[in-house]
Amino acid sequence: MARERIQWPAVVDRAREIVESYEGGVTLRQVMYRLVSEGALPHTAPMYICPSPPT
């Protein structure tokens, strides 16, 4: 069974909407949980361990 590719432009747009919906600050982990719960991102360990590349 092949995995669907993540549609990053749509994920980024939705993440922006989530961040803008909060009155105060929001953490990356909160945004990740919301995106996973909505099905925009897969529920896999790698998505939680390293949500963004090291800088």
PDB file of N, CA, C and O in Angstrom:
ATOM      1  N   MET A   1       0.849  -1.187   0.000  1.00  0.00           N
ATOM      2  CA  MET A   1       0.000   0.000   0.000  1.00  0.00           C
ATOM      3  C   MET A   1       0.885   1.238   0.000  1.00  0.00           C
ATOM      4  O   MET A   1       1.704   1.418   0.901  1.00  0.00           O
ATOM      5  N   ALA A   2       0.727   2.074  -0.989  1.00  0.00           N
ATOM      6  CA  ALA A   2       1.555   3.273  -1.122  1.00  0.00           C
ATOM      7  C   ALA A   2       1.000   4.404  -0.256  1.00  0.00           C
ATOM      8  O   ALA A   2      -0.210   4.585  -0.119  1.00  0.00           O
ATOM      9  N   ARG A   3       1.922   5.142   0.313  1.00  0.00           N
ATOM     10  CA  ARG A   3       1.522   6.317   1.096  1.00  0.00           C
ATOM     11  C   ARG A   3       1.228   7.476   0.172  1.00  0.00           C
ATOM     12  O   ARG A   3       1.867   7.632  -0.869  1.00  0.00           O
ATOM     13  N   GLU A   4       0.262   8.286   0.554  1.00  0.00           N
ATOM     14  CA  GLU A   4      -0.005   9.511  -0.202  1.00  0.00           C
ATOM     15  C   GLU A   4       1.089  10.520   0.091  1.00  0.00           C
ATOM     16  O   GLU A   4       1.584  10.606   1.214  1.00  0.00           O
ATOM     17  N   ARG A   5       1.457  11.271  -0.910  1.00  0.00           N
ATOM     18  CA  ARG A   5       2.436  12.339  -0.700  1.00  0.00           C
ATOM     19  C   ARG A   5       1.772  13.469   0.080  1.00  0.00           C
ATOM     20  O   ARG A   5       0.592  13.766  -0.106  1.00  0.00           O
ATOM     21  N   ILE A   6       2.547  14.083   0.944  1.00  0.00           N
ATOM     22  CA  ILE A   6       2.046  15.219   1.708  1.00  0.00           C
ATOM     23  C   ILE A   6       1.946  16.416   0.774  1.00  0.00           C
ATOM     24  O   ILE A   6       2.891  16.724   0.048  1.00  0.00           O
ATOM     25  N   GLN A   7       0.832  17.071   0.793  1.00  0.00           N
ATOM     26  CA  GLN A   7       0.595  18.254  -0.033  1.00  0.00           C
ATOM     27  C   GLN A   7       1.041  19.479   0.764  1.00  0.00           C
ATOM     28  O   GLN A   7       0.225  20.151   1.396  1.00  0.00           O
ATOM     29  N   TRP A   8       2.349  19.763   0.727  1.00  0.00           N
ATOM     30  CA  TRP A   8       2.927  20.793   1.582  1.00  0.00           C
ATOM     31  C   TRP A   8       2.321  22.187   1.422  1.00  0.00           C
ATOM     32  O   TRP A   8       2.126  22.865   2.430  1.00  0.00           O
ATOM     33  N   PRO A   9       2.015  22.649   0.208  1.00  0.00           N
ATOM     34  CA  PRO A   9       1.396  23.982   0.121  1.00  0.00           C
ATOM     35  C   PRO A   9       0.084  24.059   0.916  1.00  0.00           C
ATOM     36  O   PRO A   9      -0.186  25.062   1.577  1.00  0.00           O
ATOM     37  N   ALA A  10      -0.716  23.010   0.850  1.00  0.00           N
ATOM     38  CA  ALA A  10      -1.979  22.986   1.598  1.00  0.00           C
ATOM     39  C   ALA A  10      -1.718  22.904   3.101  1.00  0.00           C
ATOM     40  O   ALA A  10      -2.423  23.535   3.889  1.00  0.00           O
ATOM     41  N   VAL A  11      -0.704  22.125   3.502  1.00  0.00           N
ATOM     42  CA  VAL A  11      -0.360  21.998   4.917  1.00  0.00           C
ATOM     43  C   VAL A  11       0.109  23.347   5.462  1.00  0.00           C
ATOM     44  O   VAL A  11      -0.294  23.750   6.553  1.00  0.00           O
ATOM     45  N   VAL A  12       0.946  24.031   4.717  1.00  0.00           N
ATOM     46  CA  VAL A  12       1.460  25.331   5.152  1.00  0.00           C
ATOM     47  C   VAL A  12       0.315  26.337   5.271  1.00  0.00           C
ATOM     48  O   VAL A  12       0.255  27.099   6.236  1.00  0.00           O
ATOM     49  N   ASP A  13      -0.591  26.341   4.294  1.00  0.00           N
ATOM     50  CA  ASP A  13      -1.737  27.251   4.356  1.00  0.00           C
ATOM     51  C   ASP A  13      -2.595  26.967   5.582  1.00  0.00           C
ATOM     52  O   ASP A  13      -3.012  27.893   6.279  1.00  0.00           O
ATOM     53  N   ARG A  14      -2.860  25.685   5.848  1.00  0.00           N
ATOM     54  CA  ARG A  14      -3.678  25.327   7.007  1.00  0.00           C
ATOM     55  C   ARG A  14      -2.955  25.660   8.308  1.00  0.00           C
ATOM     56  O   ARG A  14      -3.582  26.127   9.259  1.00  0.00           O
ATOM     57  N   ALA A  15      -1.647  25.427   8.364  1.00  0.00           N
ATOM     58  CA  ALA A  15      -0.866  25.762   9.561  1.00  0.00           C
ATOM     59  C   ALA A  15      -0.945  27.260   9.833  1.00  0.00           C
ATOM     60  O   ALA A  15      -1.077  27.680  10.983  1.00  0.00           O
ATOM     61  N   ARG A  16      -0.867  28.052   8.791  1.00  0.00           N
ATOM     62  CA  ARG A  16      -0.984  29.513   8.944  1.00  0.00           C
ATOM     63  C   ARG A  16      -2.344  29.866   9.536  1.00  0.00           C
ATOM     64  O   ARG A  16      -2.429  30.701  10.436  1.00  0.00           O
ATOM     65  N   GLU A  17      -3.398  29.243   9.043  1.00  0.00           N
ATOM     66  CA  GLU A  17      -4.736  29.505   9.569  1.00  0.00           C
ATOM     67  C   GLU A  17      -4.828  29.125  11.046  1.00  0.00           C
ATOM     68  O   GLU A  17      -5.423  29.852  11.842  1.00  0.00           O
ATOM     69  N   ILE A  18      -4.242  27.991  11.405  1.00  0.00           N
ATOM     70  CA  ILE A  18      -4.262  27.538  12.801  1.00  0.00           C
ATOM     71  C   ILE A  18      -3.544  28.547  13.686  1.00  0.00           C
ATOM     72  O   ILE A  18      -4.069  28.945  14.726  1.00  0.00           O
ATOM     73  N   VAL A  19      -2.344  28.966  13.282  1.00  0.00           N
ATOM     74  CA  VAL A  19      -1.568  29.920  14.082  1.00  0.00           C
ATOM     75  C   VAL A  19      -2.339  31.233  14.240  1.00  0.00           C
ATOM     76  O   VAL A  19      -2.389  31.800  15.331  1.00  0.00           O
ATOM     77  N   GLU A  20      -2.928  31.703  13.167  1.00  0.00           N
ATOM     78  CA  GLU A  20      -3.656  32.968  13.213  1.00  0.00           C
ATOM     79  C   GLU A  20      -4.942  32.878  14.036  1.00  0.00           C
ATOM     80  O   GLU A  20      -5.475  33.905  14.457  1.00  0.00           O
ATOM     81  N   SER A  21      -5.446  31.666  14.271  1.00  0.00           N
ATOM     82  CA  SER A  21      -6.683  31.506  15.030  1.00  0.00           C
ATOM     83  C   SER A  21      -6.468  31.610  16.541  1.00  0.00           C
ATOM     84  O   SER A  21      -7.434  31.747  17.291  1.00  0.00           O
ATOM     85  N   TYR A  22      -5.223  31.546  16.991  1.00  0.00           N
ATOM     86  CA  TYR A  22      -4.916  31.634  18.415  1.00  0.00           C
ATOM     87  C   TYR A  22      -4.752  33.091  18.826  1.00  0.00           C
ATOM     88  O   TYR A  22      -4.166  33.890  18.095  1.00  0.00           O
ATOM     89  N   GLU A  23      -5.274  33.426  19.999  1.00  0.00           N
ATOM     90  CA  GLU A  23      -5.126  34.778  20.539  1.00  0.00           C
ATOM     91  C   GLU A  23      -3.684  35.040  20.953  1.00  0.00           C
ATOM     92  O   GLU A  23      -3.130  36.099  20.656  1.00  0.00           O
ATOM     93  N   GLY A  24      -3.081  34.081  21.636  1.00  0.00           N
ATOM     94  CA  GLY A  24      -1.703  34.224  22.108  1.00  0.00           C
ATOM     95  C   GLY A  24      -0.782  33.372  21.260  1.00  0.00           C
ATOM     96  O   GLY A  24      -1.062  33.095  20.094  1.00  0.00           O
ATOM     97  N   GLY A  25       0.315  32.963  21.859  1.00  0.00           N
ATOM     98  CA  GLY A  25       1.268  32.127  21.139  1.00  0.00           C
ATOM     99  C   GLY A  25       0.777  30.697  20.980  1.00  0.00           C
ATOM    100  O   GLY A  25      -0.133  30.251  21.679  1.00  0.00           O
ATOM    101  N   VAL A  26       1.383  30.009  20.070  1.00  0.00           N
ATOM    102  CA  VAL A  26       1.070  28.610  19.812  1.00  0.00           C
ATOM    103  C   VAL A  26       2.392  27.897  19.544  1.00  0.00           C
ATOM    104  O   VAL A  26       3.292  28.465  18.925  1.00  0.00           O
ATOM    105  N   THR A  27       2.509  26.660  20.008  1.00  0.00           N
ATOM    106  CA  THR A  27       3.743  25.917  19.790  1.00  0.00           C
ATOM    107  C   THR A  27       3.665  25.120  18.489  1.00  0.00           C
ATOM    108  O   THR A  27       2.582  24.835  17.976  1.00  0.00           O
ATOM    109  N   LEU A  28       4.817  24.777  17.981  1.00  0.00           N
ATOM    110  CA  LEU A  28       4.878  23.940  16.784  1.00  0.00           C
ATOM    111  C   LEU A  28       4.181  22.606  17.046  1.00  0.00           C
ATOM    112  O   LEU A  28       3.482  22.086  16.176  1.00  0.00           O
ATOM    113  N   ARG A  29       4.371  22.055  18.243  1.00  0.00           N
ATOM    114  CA  ARG A  29       3.737  20.775  18.583  1.00  0.00           C
ATOM    115  C   ARG A  29       2.212  20.894  18.540  1.00  0.00           C
ATOM    116  O   ARG A  29       1.539  19.979  18.065  1.00  0.00           O
ATOM    117  N   GLN A  30       1.657  22.008  19.030  1.00  0.00           N
ATOM    118  CA  GLN A  30       0.204  22.200  18.973  1.00  0.00           C
ATOM    119  C   GLN A  30      -0.291  22.213  17.529  1.00  0.00           C
ATOM    120  O   GLN A  30      -1.314  21.612  17.201  1.00  0.00           O
ATOM    121  N   VAL A  31       0.447  22.904  16.685  1.00  0.00           N
ATOM    122  CA  VAL A  31       0.068  22.963  15.267  1.00  0.00           C
ATOM    123  C   VAL A  31       0.158  21.574  14.649  1.00  0.00           C
ATOM    124  O   VAL A  31      -0.723  21.171  13.889  1.00  0.00           O
ATOM    125  N   MET A  32       1.213  20.847  14.973  1.00  0.00           N
ATOM    126  CA  MET A  32       1.378  19.481  14.446  1.00  0.00           C
ATOM    127  C   MET A  32       0.203  18.599  14.861  1.00  0.00           C
ATOM    128  O   MET A  32      -0.359  17.886  14.029  1.00  0.00           O
ATOM    129  N   TYR A  33      -0.169  18.639  16.135  1.00  0.00           N
ATOM    130  CA  TYR A  33      -1.289  17.828  16.612  1.00  0.00           C
ATOM    131  C   TYR A  33      -2.567  18.166  15.861  1.00  0.00           C
ATOM    132  O   TYR A  33      -3.323  17.274  15.479  1.00  0.00           O
ATOM    133  N   ARG A  34      -2.805  19.445  15.652  1.00  0.00           N
ATOM    134  CA  ARG A  34      -4.014  19.858  14.927  1.00  0.00           C
ATOM    135  C   ARG A  34      -3.988  19.344  13.492  1.00  0.00           C
ATOM    136  O   ARG A  34      -4.995  18.845  12.989  1.00  0.00           O
ATOM    137  N   LEU A  35      -2.828  19.467  12.827  1.00  0.00           N
ATOM    138  CA  LEU A  35      -2.722  19.009  11.437  1.00  0.00           C
ATOM    139  C   LEU A  35      -2.918  17.501  11.331  1.00  0.00           C
ATOM    140  O   LEU A  35      -3.543  17.020  10.386  1.00  0.00           O
ATOM    141  N   VAL A  36      -2.389  16.759  12.292  1.00  0.00           N
ATOM    142  CA  VAL A  36      -2.565  15.300  12.295  1.00  0.00           C
ATOM    143  C   VAL A  36      -4.036  14.962  12.550  1.00  0.00           C
ATOM    144  O   VAL A  36      -4.601  14.099  11.878  1.00  0.00           O
ATOM    145  N   SER A  37      -4.646  15.633  13.508  1.00  0.00           N
ATOM    146  CA  SER A  37      -6.047  15.326  13.830  1.00  0.00           C
ATOM    147  C   SER A  37      -6.978  15.625  12.660  1.00  0.00           C
ATOM    148  O   SER A  37      -8.026  14.996  12.515  1.00  0.00           O
ATOM    149  N   GLU A  38      -6.590  16.587  11.828  1.00  0.00           N
ATOM    150  CA  GLU A  38      -7.395  16.939  10.648  1.00  0.00           C
ATOM    151  C   GLU A  38      -7.047  16.077   9.429  1.00  0.00           C
ATOM    152  O   GLU A  38      -7.712  16.160   8.396  1.00  0.00           O
ATOM    153  N   GLY A  39      -6.009  15.255   9.554  1.00  0.00           N
ATOM    154  CA  GLY A  39      -5.631  14.382   8.445  1.00  0.00           C
ATOM    155  C   GLY A  39      -4.705  15.025   7.429  1.00  0.00           C
ATOM    156  O   GLY A  39      -4.439  14.437   6.380  1.00  0.00           O
ATOM    157  N   ALA A  40      -4.209  16.223   7.719  1.00  0.00           N
ATOM    158  CA  ALA A  40      -3.309  16.907   6.785  1.00  0.00           C
ATOM    159  C   ALA A  40      -1.903  16.315   6.831  1.00  0.00           C
ATOM    160  O   ALA A  40      -1.159  16.390   5.853  1.00  0.00           O
ATOM    161  N   LEU A  41      -1.543  15.726   7.974  1.00  0.00           N
ATOM    162  CA  LEU A  41      -0.246  15.066   8.136  1.00  0.00           C
ATOM    163  C   LEU A  41      -0.473  13.662   8.667  1.00  0.00           C
ATOM    164  O   LEU A  41      -1.437  13.424   9.394  1.00  0.00           O
ATOM    165  N   PRO A  42       0.404  12.728   8.313  1.00  0.00           N
ATOM    166  CA  PRO A  42       0.246  11.360   8.811  1.00  0.00           C
ATOM    167  C   PRO A  42       0.596  11.253  10.290  1.00  0.00           C
ATOM    168  O   PRO A  42       1.395  12.031  10.812  1.00  0.00           O
ATOM    169  N   HIS A  43      -0.006  10.290  10.945  1.00  0.00           N
ATOM    170  CA  HIS A  43       0.257  10.037  12.366  1.00  0.00           C
ATOM    171  C   HIS A  43       1.384   9.004  12.444  1.00  0.00           C
ATOM    172  O   HIS A  43       1.141   7.812  12.636  1.00  0.00           O
ATOM    173  N   THR A  44       2.615   9.485  12.290  1.00  0.00           N
ATOM    174  CA  THR A  44       3.790   8.612  12.331  1.00  0.00           C
ATOM    175  C   THR A  44       4.821   9.206  13.280  1.00  0.00           C
ATOM    176  O   THR A  44       4.882  10.423  13.460  1.00  0.00           O
ATOM    177  N   ALA A  45       5.628   8.345  13.883  1.00  0.00           N
ATOM    178  CA  ALA A  45       6.648   8.804  14.833  1.00  0.00           C
ATOM    179  C   ALA A  45       7.595   9.838  14.223  1.00  0.00           C
ATOM    180  O   ALA A  45       7.876  10.843  14.876  1.00  0.00           O
ATOM    181  N   PRO A  46       8.096   9.641  13.011  1.00  0.00           N
ATOM    182  CA  PRO A  46       9.025  10.644  12.449  1.00  0.00           C
ATOM    183  C   PRO A  46       8.429  12.050  12.345  1.00  0.00           C
ATOM    184  O   PRO A  46       9.157  13.037  12.451  1.00  0.00           O
ATOM    185  N   MET A  47       7.132  12.149  12.141  1.00  0.00           N
ATOM    186  CA  MET A  47       6.509  13.475  12.046  1.00  0.00           C
ATOM    187  C   MET A  47       6.544  14.198  13.385  1.00  0.00           C
ATOM    188  O   MET A  47       6.556  15.429  13.421  1.00  0.00           O
ATOM    189  N   TYR A  48       6.560  13.452  14.482  1.00  0.00           N
ATOM    190  CA  TYR A  48       6.592  14.057  15.811  1.00  0.00           C
ATOM    191  C   TYR A  48       8.016  14.265  16.321  1.00  0.00           C
ATOM    192  O   TYR A  48       8.287  15.212  17.059  1.00  0.00           O
ATOM    193  N   ILE A  49       8.914  13.382  15.926  1.00  0.00           N
ATOM    194  CA  ILE A  49      10.293  13.463  16.421  1.00  0.00           C
ATOM    195  C   ILE A  49      11.023  14.647  15.815  1.00  0.00           C
ATOM    196  O   ILE A  49      11.718  15.376  16.523  1.00  0.00           O
ATOM    197  N   CYS A  50      10.875  14.845  14.526  1.00  0.00           N
ATOM    198  CA  CYS A  50      11.603  15.912  13.853  1.00  0.00           C
ATOM    199  C   CYS A  50      10.649  16.620  12.894  1.00  0.00           C
ATOM    200  O   CYS A  50      10.684  16.364  11.690  1.00  0.00           O
ATOM    201  N   PRO A  51       9.790  17.517  13.418  1.00  0.00           N
ATOM    202  CA  PRO A  51       8.819  18.173  12.539  1.00  0.00           C
ATOM    203  C   PRO A  51       9.440  19.177  11.569  1.00  0.00           C
ATOM    204  O   PRO A  51       8.807  19.551  10.582  1.00  0.00           O
ATOM    205  N   SER A  52      10.661  19.613  11.837  1.00  0.00           N
ATOM    206  CA  SER A  52      11.306  20.542  10.915  1.00  0.00           C
ATOM    207  C   SER A  52      12.790  20.196  10.856  1.00  0.00           C
ATOM    208  O   SER A  52      13.344  19.670  11.821  1.00  0.00           O
ATOM    209  N   PRO A  53      13.434  20.489   9.731  1.00  0.00           N
ATOM    210  CA  PRO A  53      14.846  20.162   9.601  1.00  0.00           C
ATOM    211  C   PRO A  53      15.700  20.998  10.573  1.00  0.00           C
ATOM    212  O   PRO A  53      15.347  22.131  10.899  1.00  0.00           O
ATOM    213  N   PRO A  54      16.822  20.427  11.029  1.00  0.00           N
ATOM    214  CA  PRO A  54      17.704  21.203  11.917  1.00  0.00           C
ATOM    215  C   PRO A  54      18.253  22.414  11.185  1.00  0.00           C
ATOM    216  O   PRO A  54      18.448  22.391   9.970  1.00  0.00           O
ATOM    217  N   THR A  55      18.498  23.469  11.945  1.00  0.00           N
ATOM    218  CA  THR A  55      19.018  24.682  11.328  1.00  0.00           C
ATOM    219  C   THR A  55      20.455  24.910  11.743  1.00  0.00           C
ATOM    220  O   THR A  55      21.071  25.889  11.323  1.00  0.00           O
TER     221      THR A  55
END
